[in-house]
């Protein structure tokens, strides 16, 4: 169903999905990867669709090697009893809900409750309740957070994709990049004992600096904060190489650290500080030789 494929590509390359890994998607190669995996999981049948019983008997989860070969499968019970392993275990379909993991059924494999793309299940479900193999294929591809969507995608990767599923980047390159970012991390708006760099923290930190600038009523600093946020998001959503990102990041860090210094100076002049408790604190002027603090 072409509309569903278009929606999938738009979601995976857009900025609405926090965990988007790609700047562009080669949909033919991506679907081809999903098909290679699906044929290792589904019962061998010449039928163009799967019955509800056949669907329910598909392995609940699986492990992939780097060549997309299924090396191990799990039933629902086995999956729920697994502990942390070195290999990522992929849930076959998006069956997770607020109540936990559901059984595989025609009613939930097209779910988008975990931020997945909303696929038109009625394009794939037949009157008798069977599901076209094309629908099962797209449901597997659209398994997102708990599934194998990341390893199946082909195309130009964003920064998050380079740090997770990009097959052209080695573990050594990723480690070198992470060490660089830990050493050169921009000053965060959050107070933490952990100084390691994470992209998610930095994205949220940018947003918080905007709010802090607006809170003191400084339109110039608020505009700078907004410009830095835009520049940073353009960087992480581009397909630039890790080395190119590092060079641009150092330039951004220099300018951003100067902005933070100016913001903190003005906050201090207004009696505003961040305490070790992690909250914004207002310093109340001294009265009767006592100094009070009230949480903001």
VEXDREN-2710 file (C-alpha; in Angstrom, 1 decimal):
% VEXDREN-2710
k/r/px/py/pz
1/UNK/0.0/0.0/0.0
2/UNK/1.9/3.0/-1.4
3/UNK/0.4/5.6/1.0
4/UNK/1.6/3.6/4.0
5/UNK/5.1/3.3/2.6
6/UNK/5.2/7.1/2.0
7/UNK/4.1/7.7/5.5
8/UNK/6.8/5.4/6.8
9/UNK/9.5/7.2/4.9
10/UNK/8.3/10.6/6.0
11/UNK/8.2/9.5/9.7
12/UNK/11.7/7.9/9.6
13/UNK/13.3/11.0/8.0
14/UNK/11.3/13.7/9.7
15/UNK/12.0/15.7/12.9
16/UNK/8.8/14.6/14.7
17/UNK/10.2/11.2/15.7
18/UNK/12.8/11.7/18.5
19/UNK/14.6/8.5/17.6
20/UNK/14.7/9.1/13.8
21/UNK/18.0/7.6/12.4
22/UNK/18.0/8.5/8.7
23/UNK/18.1/11.7/6.5
24/UNK/17.0/9.7/3.5
25/UNK/15.5/6.2/3.0
26/UNK/16.0/3.8/0.1
27/UNK/12.6/2.2/0.4
28/UNK/13.3/-0.6/-2.1
29/UNK/16.4/-1.8/-0.2
30/UNK/14.7/-1.3/3.2
31/UNK/11.7/-3.4/2.2
32/UNK/14.1/-6.0/0.7
33/UNK/15.8/-6.3/4.1
34/UNK/12.5/-6.7/5.9
35/UNK/11.5/-9.4/3.3
36/UNK/14.8/-11.3/3.9
37/UNK/14.0/-11.4/7.7
38/UNK/10.3/-12.2/7.3
39/UNK/11.0/-15.2/5.1
40/UNK/13.0/-16.7/7.9
41/UNK/10.2/-16.2/10.4
42/UNK/6.9/-17.0/8.6
43/UNK/5.7/-20.5/7.7
44/UNK/6.6/-21.5/4.2
45/UNK/3.4/-21.2/2.2
46/UNK/2.5/-20.3/-1.4
47/UNK/-0.6/-18.4/-0.1
48/UNK/-0.6/-14.7/-0.5
49/UNK/-1.9/-14.2/3.0
50/UNK/-1.5/-15.6/6.5
51/UNK/-4.4/-16.9/8.7
52/UNK/-4.8/-15.6/12.2
53/UNK/-3.4/-18.9/13.5
54/UNK/-0.4/-18.7/11.2
55/UNK/0.2/-15.2/12.3
56/UNK/0.0/-16.1/16.0
57/UNK/2.6/-18.9/15.5
58/UNK/5.3/-16.5/14.1
59/UNK/8.2/-16.2/16.6
60/UNK/7.5/-13.5/19.1
61/UNK/11.1/-12.1/19.0
62/UNK/14.4/-12.8/17.4
63/UNK/18.1/-11.9/17.2
64/UNK/19.8/-10.8/13.9
65/UNK/23.4/-11.0/12.9
66/UNK/25.1/-8.2/10.9
67/UNK/24.0/-9.9/7.7
68/UNK/20.3/-9.9/8.7
69/UNK/20.3/-13.6/9.3
70/UNK/18.0/-14.7/12.2
71/UNK/20.3/-16.5/14.7
72/UNK/17.8/-17.2/17.4
73/UNK/14.0/-16.9/18.0
74/UNK/11.9/-16.6/21.1
75/UNK/8.3/-17.4/22.1
76/UNK/6.4/-14.7/24.0
77/UNK/7.1/-16.5/27.3
78/UNK/10.8/-16.9/26.5
79/UNK/11.1/-13.3/25.5
80/UNK/9.5/-12.0/28.7
81/UNK/11.9/-14.1/30.8
82/UNK/15.1/-13.1/29.1
83/UNK/17.6/-11.0/30.9
84/UNK/20.0/-8.4/29.4
85/UNK/22.2/-9.9/26.6
86/UNK/25.0/-8.6/24.4
87/UNK/22.8/-9.1/21.3
88/UNK/19.7/-6.9/20.7
89/UNK/16.5/-8.9/20.9
90/UNK/13.9/-7.6/18.4
91/UNK/10.2/-8.0/19.0
92/UNK/8.7/-9.1/15.7
93/UNK/5.7/-6.7/15.8
94/UNK/4.7/-3.7/17.8
95/UNK/2.8/-5.6/20.5
96/UNK/3.8/-3.6/23.5
97/UNK/1.0/-1.7/25.4
98/UNK/0.7/0.1/28.7
99/UNK/-0.2/-3.2/30.2
100/UNK/2.9/-5.0/28.8
101/UNK/3.5/-7.2/25.8
102/UNK/0.4/-8.7/24.1
103/UNK/0.1/-11.9/22.0
104/UNK/0.6/-11.4/18.3
105/UNK/-2.8/-10.9/16.6
106/UNK/-4.3/-9.2/13.6
107/UNK/-5.6/-6.5/15.9
108/UNK/-2.3/-5.3/17.2
109/UNK/0.5/-5.8/14.6
110/UNK/-0.5/-2.5/13.0
111/UNK/-0.6/-0.6/16.3
112/UNK/1.1/2.8/16.5
113/UNK/0.8/3.1/20.3
114/UNK/4.6/3.4/20.7
115/UNK/5.0/6.2/18.2
116/UNK/5.1/3.9/15.2
117/UNK/3.7/5.0/11.8
118/UNK/0.0/4.7/11.5
119/UNK/-0.5/2.0/8.7
120/UNK/-3.8/1.4/7.1
121/UNK/-4.5/-2.1/8.3
122/UNK/-7.7/-2.3/6.2
123/UNK/-5.6/-2.3/3.1
124/UNK/-4.2/-5.7/4.2
125/UNK/-6.9/-7.5/6.2
126/UNK/-9.2/-9.7/4.2
127/UNK/-12.8/-10.5/5.0
128/UNK/-12.0/-13.9/6.5
129/UNK/-9.5/-12.3/8.9
130/UNK/-6.4/-13.3/7.1
131/UNK/-3.6/-10.8/6.5
132/UNK/-1.8/-10.2/3.2
133/UNK/1.9/-10.9/3.4
134/UNK/2.5/-7.4/2.3
135/UNK/0.8/-6.2/5.5
136/UNK/2.8/-8.6/7.6
137/UNK/6.0/-7.3/5.9
138/UNK/5.1/-3.6/6.7
139/UNK/4.1/-4.5/10.3
140/UNK/7.5/-6.1/10.8
141/UNK/9.3/-3.1/9.3
142/UNK/7.2/-0.7/11.4
143/UNK/8.2/-2.4/14.8
144/UNK/10.3/0.6/15.8
145/UNK/11.5/0.9/19.4
146/UNK/11.3/-2.8/20.4
147/UNK/11.7/-4.2/16.9
148/UNK/14.1/-4.4/14.1
149/UNK/13.2/-1.2/12.2
150/UNK/16.6/0.4/12.8
151/UNK/18.8/-2.5/11.4
152/UNK/16.5/-2.9/8.4
153/UNK/16.7/0.7/7.2
154/UNK/18.9/1.7/4.3
155/UNK/19.9/5.2/3.3
156/UNK/21.8/8.2/4.5
157/UNK/21.9/8.3/8.3
158/UNK/21.6/11.2/10.7
159/UNK/23.9/11.5/13.7
160/UNK/21.7/9.1/15.8
161/UNK/21.7/6.6/13.0
162/UNK/25.5/6.8/12.8
163/UNK/25.8/6.1/16.5
164/UNK/23.5/3.1/16.4
165/UNK/22.7/1.2/13.2
166/UNK/24.9/2.5/10.4
167/UNK/26.7/-0.5/8.9
168/UNK/29.4/1.7/7.4
169/UNK/30.7/2.9/10.8
170/UNK/32.8/0.7/13.0
171/UNK/32.5/0.3/16.8
172/UNK/36.0/1.8/17.1
173/UNK/34.8/5.0/15.2
174/UNK/31.8/5.2/17.4
175/UNK/33.9/4.9/20.6
176/UNK/36.3/7.6/19.4
177/UNK/33.4/9.9/18.7
178/UNK/31.8/9.3/22.1
179/UNK/35.2/10.0/23.8
180/UNK/35.5/13.2/21.8
181/UNK/32.0/14.3/22.8
182/UNK/32.5/13.5/26.5
183/UNK/35.7/15.6/26.5
184/UNK/34.2/18.6/24.6
185/UNK/30.6/18.5/25.8
186/UNK/28.8/21.9/25.9
187/UNK/27.7/23.2/29.2
188/UNK/24.3/21.6/30.0
189/UNK/21.3/23.3/31.5
190/UNK/20.9/20.3/33.7
191/UNK/22.8/19.5/36.9
192/UNK/24.2/16.0/36.9
193/UNK/27.1/14.0/38.4
194/UNK/27.5/12.3/35.1
195/UNK/29.5/14.4/32.6
196/UNK/29.2/12.0/29.7
197/UNK/27.6/13.3/26.5
198/UNK/24.2/12.2/25.3
199/UNK/22.3/13.7/22.4
200/UNK/18.9/13.4/24.1
201/UNK/20.1/15.5/27.1
202/UNK/21.7/18.1/24.8
203/UNK/18.5/18.5/22.8
204/UNK/16.5/19.0/25.9
205/UNK/19.1/21.3/27.3
206/UNK/18.8/23.6/24.3
207/UNK/15.1/23.9/24.9
208/UNK/15.6/24.7/28.6
209/UNK/18.0/27.5/27.7
210/UNK/15.3/29.0/25.6
211/UNK/12.9/28.9/28.6
212/UNK/15.5/30.3/30.9
213/UNK/16.2/33.2/28.6
214/UNK/12.5/34.0/28.2
215/UNK/12.0/33.7/32.0
216/UNK/14.3/36.7/32.7
217/UNK/12.7/38.7/29.9
218/UNK/15.8/39.1/27.7
219/UNK/14.6/38.9/24.1
220/UNK/18.1/39.1/22.7
221/UNK/19.3/36.1/24.7
222/UNK/16.1/34.2/24.0
223/UNK/16.7/34.7/20.3
224/UNK/20.2/33.5/20.6
225/UNK/19.0/30.4/22.5
226/UNK/16.4/29.7/19.7
227/UNK/19.1/30.2/17.0
228/UNK/21.4/27.7/18.8
229/UNK/18.6/25.2/19.1
230/UNK/17.8/25.5/15.4
231/UNK/21.5/25.2/14.4
232/UNK/22.0/22.2/16.6
233/UNK/18.9/20.3/15.3
234/UNK/20.0/21.0/11.7
235/UNK/23.4/19.5/12.5
236/UNK/22.1/16.3/14.2
237/UNK/19.5/15.8/11.4
238/UNK/21.9/16.2/8.5
239/UNK/23.9/13.3/7.0
240/UNK/27.3/14.9/7.7
241/UNK/30.2/12.6/8.7
242/UNK/31.2/12.2/12.3
243/UNK/34.5/14.1/11.6
244/UNK/32.5/17.0/10.0
245/UNK/30.1/17.0/12.9
246/UNK/33.0/17.2/15.4
247/UNK/34.5/20.3/13.7
248/UNK/31.1/22.1/13.5
249/UNK/30.4/21.1/17.1
250/UNK/33.5/22.8/18.4
251/UNK/32.6/26.0/16.7
252/UNK/29.0/25.8/18.1
253/UNK/30.4/25.0/21.6
254/UNK/32.6/28.1/21.7
255/UNK/29.7/30.4/20.8
256/UNK/27.2/28.6/22.9
257/UNK/29.4/28.6/26.0
258/UNK/29.7/32.4/25.6
259/UNK/25.9/32.6/25.5
260/UNK/25.5/30.5/28.6
261/UNK/28.0/32.7/30.5
262/UNK/26.1/35.8/29.5
263/UNK/22.8/34.2/30.5
264/UNK/24.1/33.1/33.9
265/UNK/25.5/36.6/34.6
266/UNK/22.1/38.1/34.0
267/UNK/20.3/35.5/36.0
268/UNK/22.7/36.1/38.9
269/UNK/22.0/39.8/38.7
270/UNK/18.3/39.0/39.1
271/UNK/19.0/36.7/42.1
272/UNK/18.4/33.5/40.2
273/UNK/20.7/30.4/40.6
274/UNK/20.6/26.7/40.0
275/UNK/21.1/24.7/43.2
276/UNK/22.7/21.2/43.5
277/UNK/19.2/20.0/44.2
278/UNK/18.5/20.5/40.5
279/UNK/15.8/23.2/41.0
280/UNK/15.8/26.9/40.0
281/UNK/16.3/28.9/43.2
282/UNK/15.4/32.5/44.0
283/UNK/17.7/34.2/46.5
284/UNK/15.6/36.4/48.7
285/UNK/17.3/39.6/50.0
286/UNK/18.7/39.3/53.5
287/UNK/16.3/40.2/56.3
288/UNK/17.1/40.3/60.0
289/UNK/20.5/38.7/59.4
290/UNK/18.9/35.6/57.8
291/UNK/19.2/34.4/54.2
292/UNK/16.2/32.4/52.9
293/UNK/15.8/30.5/49.7
294/UNK/12.6/29.6/48.1
295/UNK/12.2/27.0/45.3
296/UNK/11.1/28.5/42.0
END
